[in-house]
Amino acid sequence: MPAVSRADTSVIGRWWWSVDRVTLLALGVLIGIGYVLALAAMPGISTHITDPHTMAMIKQIVFLGTGGLLMLAMSMLSLRQVKLAALGLGVLFFLLTGFTLLHGVEVDGAHRWISLPGFTLQPSEFLRPAFIIVSGWLIAESRRTPGFPGKRAALGVFLLTALLLKMQPDIGMTALFTLVVFAQFYLDGLEMKWVTVATVIIVVAAVCAFLFIPHVHTRVMLFMHPTKTTAYQALTALSAFGNGGMFGLGPGEGEVKHFLPDARADFVFAVAGEEFGLFFCGFIILVFAAIVVRAMIRLLDEPNLFVLLAAGGLIIGFGLQAFVNMASSLSLIPTKGMTLPFISYGGSSVLAISMQMGFLLALTRKRHQSDLG
């Protein structure tokens, strides 16, 4: 790819010289880390192809490869194509998320998944990036077209989506949606009085969730008063970092994956800490931080409000998701079933975050003034 000439006017040529190659490289590194941990996080892997752990490992590798190709394809879209794709995908996955309430697979009392041959699909994962772009589009259009009720429409779409997620229930995803929308309105120049009102509403909602939603109350109390029996997963994950030390026990030598049912998903960062050590975990954090900071710097001089709001929302959601997963593994916050982008096991997670970052790469490409989207 580096040999592509600047004079090349093909789709690939124009894409290569306009895409943010630093972010693209960092995302490729995350996919590579995901591949390594797909091998490391599978306990008792058999060499036999029909072994369940082997099949899970193969599935994850296929998802990572497919996700990488999906991300590249999405990154080639124009601004207009990004808007249309987000709108179409948003409608589709909103309906599918609603479908989970009627015919979804129940796991731990929640209906978030649709059963398909060979795997399960979590529509809300795909709804997130589409919703963020549509929300940014509506807010930006309210400034571009006088009289267009874009901000009210964005707020209405958010409330409908939040209600749908609450009914599943998926409190973590609801909270993520809320913070991203709040950030988009803030980037649009939300007055301080409304910032204060929104902050009070978010705090009150958090307190109500603690008081009236049993599993939220339980997780917060376990975080505040952990014991070996009641906070087993969090304490086991935390001990894995101590076992790994600075350099880790070595690939495949960790023990935490044998005891934690969510080792390859929610607590994959603990697996990384035990088998590869502190320096490797620090490297993972630096890669995530580099992607977030790079995107933010690239948006500082962005003249297109839609790009600023949509790309800003996408990268804030990406950063928050990574923070929640890693902070949960380190017992810095209450445990929350949120995946680590590109690294945790799960087809829906990998493909959805690939789509999200493909949208981000498309939005942050260098464009001529004539490309108004």
C-alpha positions as CSV (number, residue, x, y, z in Angstrom):
1,M,0.0,0.0,0.0
2,P,2.8,2.6,0.7
3,A,3.8,2.3,-3.0
4,V,0.5,3.8,-4.1
5,S,1.2,7.0,-6.1
6,R,-0.3,10.3,-5.1
7,A,-1.2,10.7,-8.8
8,D,-3.4,7.5,-8.5
9,T,-7.0,8.7,-8.8
10,S,-8.6,5.3,-8.3
11,V,-10.9,4.7,-5.3
12,I,-8.0,2.9,-3.5
13,G,-5.6,5.6,-4.3
14,R,-7.8,8.5,-3.2
15,W,-8.7,6.5,0.0
16,W,-5.0,5.7,0.8
17,W,-3.9,9.4,0.7
18,S,-6.9,10.7,2.5
19,V,-7.4,8.2,5.3
20,D,-5.8,8.7,8.7
21,R,-3.1,6.0,8.4
22,V,-1.9,6.4,12.0
23,T,-5.3,5.5,13.4
24,L,-5.6,2.7,10.8
25,L,-2.3,1.3,12.0
26,A,-3.3,1.5,15.6
27,L,-6.6,-0.3,14.9
28,G,-4.7,-3.0,13.0
29,V,-2.6,-3.4,16.2
30,L,-5.7,-3.9,18.3
31,I,-7.0,-6.5,15.8
32,G,-3.6,-8.3,16.1
33,I,-3.8,-8.2,19.9
34,G,-7.3,-9.6,19.6
35,Y,-5.9,-12.5,17.6
36,V,-3.2,-13.2,20.2
37,L,-5.7,-13.2,23.0
38,A,-8.2,-15.3,21.1
39,L,-5.5,-18.0,21.4
40,A,-4.5,-17.2,24.9
41,A,-8.0,-16.8,26.5
42,M,-9.3,-20.3,25.4
43,P,-8.8,-22.7,28.3
44,G,-7.8,-26.3,27.5
45,I,-7.6,-25.9,23.8
46,S,-7.6,-29.2,22.0
47,T,-5.9,-29.8,18.7
48,H,-9.1,-31.5,17.5
49,I,-11.2,-29.3,15.2
50,T,-14.5,-30.3,16.8
51,D,-13.4,-29.3,20.3
52,P,-15.7,-26.5,21.5
53,H,-12.8,-24.3,22.6
54,T,-11.1,-24.8,19.3
55,M,-14.3,-23.9,17.4
56,A,-14.7,-20.7,19.6
57,M,-11.1,-19.7,18.8
58,I,-11.6,-20.3,15.1
59,K,-14.9,-18.3,15.1
60,Q,-13.2,-15.4,16.8
61,I,-10.3,-15.3,14.3
62,V,-12.9,-15.4,11.5
63,F,-14.8,-12.5,13.1
64,L,-11.6,-10.5,13.5
65,G,-10.7,-11.0,9.8
66,T,-14.2,-10.2,8.7
67,G,-14.3,-7.1,11.0
68,G,-11.0,-5.8,9.5
69,L,-12.4,-6.1,6.0
70,L,-15.7,-4.5,7.1
71,M,-13.8,-1.6,8.7
72,L,-11.8,-1.0,5.5
73,A,-14.9,-1.0,3.4
74,M,-16.8,1.4,5.6
75,S,-13.8,3.8,5.7
76,M,-14.1,4.3,1.9
77,L,-17.6,5.8,2.2
78,S,-18.3,9.5,1.3
79,L,-20.0,11.7,3.9
80,R,-23.3,11.3,2.1
81,Q,-22.9,7.5,2.0
82,V,-22.1,7.5,5.7
83,K,-25.3,9.3,6.5
84,L,-27.4,7.0,4.3
85,A,-25.7,3.8,5.6
86,A,-26.2,5.0,9.2
87,L,-29.9,5.8,8.7
88,G,-30.6,2.4,7.0
89,L,-28.6,0.4,9.6
90,G,-30.2,2.4,12.4
91,V,-33.7,1.6,11.3
92,L,-32.9,-2.0,10.7
93,F,-31.2,-2.6,14.1
94,F,-33.7,-0.5,16.0
95,L,-36.4,-2.9,14.8
96,L,-34.2,-6.0,15.5
97,T,-33.5,-4.6,19.0
98,G,-37.3,-4.3,19.5
99,F,-37.6,-7.9,18.2
100,T,-35.4,-9.2,21.0
101,L,-38.1,-8.2,23.5
102,L,-40.5,-10.6,21.9
103,H,-38.4,-13.5,20.6
104,G,-34.9,-12.8,22.0
105,V,-32.7,-15.3,23.7
106,E,-32.8,-14.8,27.5
107,V,-29.5,-14.7,29.3
108,D,-29.4,-13.8,33.1
109,G,-32.9,-12.3,32.8
110,A,-32.0,-10.0,29.8
111,H,-33.3,-10.3,26.3
112,R,-30.6,-8.8,24.1
113,W,-29.7,-11.5,21.6
114,I,-31.3,-13.1,18.5
115,S,-30.4,-16.7,17.9
116,L,-29.0,-17.4,14.4
117,P,-27.4,-20.6,12.9
118,G,-24.0,-20.9,14.5
119,F,-24.0,-17.8,16.6
120,T,-26.2,-15.2,18.4
121,L,-26.6,-11.5,17.3
122,Q,-26.8,-8.6,19.7
123,P,-28.6,-5.9,17.6
124,S,-28.0,-3.0,20.1
125,E,-24.2,-3.3,19.4
126,F,-24.8,-2.4,15.8
127,L,-27.5,0.2,16.7
128,R,-25.0,2.2,18.7
129,P,-22.7,3.6,15.9
130,A,-25.7,4.1,13.5
131,F,-27.5,6.0,16.3
132,I,-24.5,8.2,17.0
133,I,-24.2,9.3,13.4
134,V,-27.9,9.9,13.0
135,S,-28.0,11.9,16.2
136,G,-25.0,14.1,15.0
137,W,-26.7,14.5,11.6
138,L,-29.9,15.7,13.2
139,I,-28.2,18.2,15.5
140,A,-26.0,19.6,12.8
141,E,-28.9,19.9,10.4
142,S,-30.8,22.1,12.9
143,R,-28.1,24.7,12.5
144,R,-27.7,24.2,8.7
145,T,-31.5,24.4,8.0
146,P,-33.3,27.2,10.0
147,G,-36.6,25.9,11.4
148,F,-35.6,22.3,11.2
149,P,-36.3,20.7,14.6
150,G,-33.1,18.6,14.5
151,K,-32.2,18.8,18.2
152,R,-35.7,17.8,19.3
153,A,-35.7,15.0,16.8
154,A,-32.3,13.8,18.1
155,L,-33.6,13.9,21.7
156,G,-36.7,12.0,20.7
157,V,-34.7,9.3,19.0
158,F,-32.5,9.0,22.0
159,L,-35.4,8.7,24.4
160,L,-37.0,6.0,22.3
161,T,-33.7,4.1,22.1
162,A,-33.0,4.5,25.8
163,L,-36.5,3.2,26.6
164,L,-36.0,0.2,24.3
165,L,-32.7,-0.6,25.9
166,K,-34.1,-0.2,29.4
167,M,-36.8,-2.8,28.6
168,Q,-34.3,-5.5,27.6
169,P,-32.8,-4.4,30.2
170,D,-29.3,-3.2,29.3
171,I,-28.4,-0.4,31.7
172,G,-24.8,-0.2,30.7
173,M,-25.6,0.4,27.0
174,T,-28.3,2.9,28.1
175,A,-25.7,4.8,30.1
176,L,-23.3,4.8,27.2
177,F,-25.9,6.1,24.8
178,T,-26.8,8.8,27.3
179,L,-23.2,10.0,27.8
180,V,-22.5,10.1,24.1
181,V,-25.6,12.1,23.3
182,F,-24.8,14.5,26.2
183,A,-21.3,14.9,24.7
184,Q,-22.7,15.6,21.2
185,F,-25.0,18.4,22.6
186,Y,-22.1,19.8,24.5
187,L,-19.9,19.9,21.4
188,D,-22.7,21.7,19.6
189,G,-22.4,24.5,22.2
190,L,-25.0,23.6,24.9
191,E,-25.5,26.4,27.3
192,M,-24.2,26.0,30.8
193,K,-27.7,26.1,32.4
194,W,-28.7,23.1,30.2
195,V,-25.4,21.3,31.0
196,T,-26.2,21.7,34.7
197,V,-29.8,20.4,34.1
198,A,-28.5,17.4,32.1
199,T,-25.9,16.6,34.7
200,V,-28.5,16.7,37.5
201,I,-30.8,14.4,35.5
202,I,-28.0,11.9,34.9
203,V,-27.0,11.9,38.6
204,V,-30.7,11.4,39.6
205,A,-31.1,8.6,37.1
206,A,-27.9,6.9,38.4
207,V,-29.2,7.1,42.0
208,C,-32.6,5.8,41.0
209,A,-30.9,2.9,39.1
210,F,-29.0,2.1,42.3
211,L,-32.1,2.3,44.5
212,F,-34.7,0.6,42.3
213,I,-32.9,-1.8,39.9
214,P,-31.8,-4.9,41.9
215,H,-28.8,-6.0,39.8
216,V,-27.4,-2.5,39.7
217,H,-27.7,-2.2,43.5
218,T,-26.1,-5.5,43.9
219,R,-23.1,-4.7,41.7
220,V,-22.5,-1.4,43.4
221,M,-22.7,-2.9,46.9
222,L,-20.3,-5.7,45.9
223,F,-17.9,-3.1,44.6
224,M,-18.0,-1.2,47.8
225,H,-18.0,-4.2,50.1
226,P,-16.3,-7.1,48.2
227,T,-15.9,-10.6,49.8
228,K,-14.3,-13.8,48.4
229,T,-17.7,-15.4,47.9
230,T,-19.9,-12.5,46.7
231,A,-17.3,-10.7,44.5
232,Y,-15.6,-13.8,43.2
233,Q,-15.2,-12.6,39.6
234,A,-13.8,-9.2,40.4
235,L,-11.4,-10.4,43.0
236,T,-10.2,-13.3,40.8
237,A,-9.6,-11.0,37.9
238,L,-7.7,-8.6,40.1
239,S,-5.5,-11.4,41.5
240,A,-4.6,-12.3,37.9
241,F,-2.7,-9.0,37.5
242,G,-0.7,-9.8,40.6
243,N,0.1,-13.3,39.3
244,G,1.3,-11.9,36.0
245,G,3.7,-9.4,37.5
246,M,5.7,-7.2,35.1
247,F,6.2,-9.7,32.3
248,G,3.5,-12.3,32.7
249,L,3.5,-16.0,33.1
250,G,3.7,-16.7,29.4
251,P,1.2,-17.4,26.6
252,G,-1.2,-20.2,27.7
253,E,0.2,-20.4,31.2
254,G,-2.4,-18.3,33.0
255,E,-5.0,-19.8,35.4
256,V,-7.7,-17.1,35.5
257,K,-9.3,-18.4,32.3
258,H,-10.0,-21.7,34.0
259,F,-12.0,-20.1,36.8
260,L,-13.8,-17.1,35.3
261,P,-16.8,-17.9,33.0
262,D,-16.4,-14.5,31.3
263,A,-12.5,-14.6,31.0
264,R,-12.5,-14.4,27.2
265,A,-15.1,-11.6,27.1
266,D,-15.6,-9.2,30.0
267,F,-12.3,-10.1,31.8
268,V,-10.0,-10.6,28.8
269,F,-7.9,-7.8,30.1
270,A,-7.2,-9.9,33.2
271,V,-6.1,-12.7,31.0
272,A,-3.7,-10.3,29.2
273,G,-2.3,-9.2,32.6
274,E,-1.7,-12.7,33.9
275,E,-0.1,-14.2,30.7
276,F,1.7,-11.1,29.3
277,G,2.2,-8.8,32.3
278,L,2.0,-5.2,33.2
279,F,4.0,-3.8,30.3
280,F,1.7,-5.5,27.8
281,C,-1.4,-4.2,29.5
282,G,0.2,-0.7,29.5
283,F,0.8,-1.1,25.8
284,I,-2.9,-1.9,25.2
285,I,-3.9,1.2,27.2
286,L,-1.5,3.3,25.2
287,V,-2.9,2.0,21.9
288,F,-6.5,2.9,22.9
289,A,-5.4,6.3,24.2
290,A,-3.5,7.0,21.0
291,I,-6.6,6.3,18.9
292,V,-8.8,8.5,21.0
293,V,-6.3,11.4,21.3
294,R,-5.4,11.2,17.6
295,A,-9.1,11.4,16.6
296,M,-9.7,14.3,19.0
297,I,-6.7,16.3,17.6
298,R,-7.9,15.6,14.1
299,L,-11.3,17.1,14.9
300,L,-10.0,20.3,16.5
301,D,-9.9,22.2,13.2
302,E,-12.9,20.3,11.6
303,P,-15.1,22.9,9.9
304,N,-18.0,20.5,9.2
305,L,-20.3,20.4,12.3
306,F,-21.8,17.0,11.2
307,V,-18.3,15.4,11.1
308,L,-17.4,17.0,14.4
309,L,-20.5,15.7,16.2
310,A,-20.7,12.3,14.5
311,A,-16.9,11.5,14.7
312,G,-16.7,13.0,18.2
313,G,-19.6,10.8,19.4
314,L,-18.0,7.7,17.8
315,I,-14.6,8.2,19.4
316,I,-16.1,9.1,22.8
317,G,-18.2,5.9,22.8
318,F,-15.2,3.9,21.8
319,G,-13.0,5.4,24.6
320,L,-15.7,5.0,27.2
321,Q,-16.3,1.3,26.3
322,A,-12.6,0.5,26.5
323,F,-12.3,2.4,29.9
324,V,-15.3,0.6,31.4
325,N,-14.0,-2.8,30.5
326,M,-10.4,-2.3,31.7
327,A,-11.5,-0.4,34.8
328,S,-13.9,-3.2,35.7
329,S,-11.2,-5.7,35.4
330,L,-9.0,-3.7,37.7
331,S,-11.9,-3.2,40.2
332,L,-11.7,0.6,39.8
333,I,-15.5,0.7,39.1
334,P,-18.3,-1.8,39.6
335,T,-18.2,-4.7,37.2
336,K,-20.2,-4.2,34.0
337,G,-20.6,-6.7,31.1
338,M,-19.0,-4.5,28.4
339,T,-16.6,-5.8,25.9
340,L,-13.0,-4.5,25.2
341,P,-13.1,-3.4,21.5
342,F,-11.5,-5.8,19.1
343,I,-10.1,-7.9,22.0
344,S,-13.0,-9.5,23.8
345,Y,-14.6,-12.6,22.4
346,G,-17.9,-12.1,20.5
347,G,-18.9,-11.8,16.9
348,S,-21.5,-9.0,17.5
349,S,-18.9,-7.0,19.5
350,V,-16.1,-7.3,16.9
351,L,-18.3,-6.6,13.8
352,A,-20.1,-3.7,15.4
353,I,-16.9,-2.0,16.7
354,S,-15.4,-2.6,13.2
355,M,-18.3,-0.8,11.6
356,Q,-18.0,2.0,14.2
357,M,-14.4,2.6,13.6
358,G,-14.9,2.3,9.8
359,F,-17.4,5.1,10.1
360,L,-14.8,7.1,12.1
361,L,-12.1,6.6,9.5
362,A,-14.5,7.7,6.7
363,L,-15.6,10.8,8.6
364,T,-12.0,11.9,9.4
365,R,-10.6,11.5,5.9
366,K,-9.1,14.6,4.3
367,R,-11.6,16.1,1.9
368,H,-11.9,18.9,-0.6
369,Q,-14.1,21.9,0.2
370,S,-16.5,20.7,-2.5
371,D,-17.2,17.5,-0.6
372,L,-20.1,18.7,1.6
373,G,-21.5,15.2,2.2
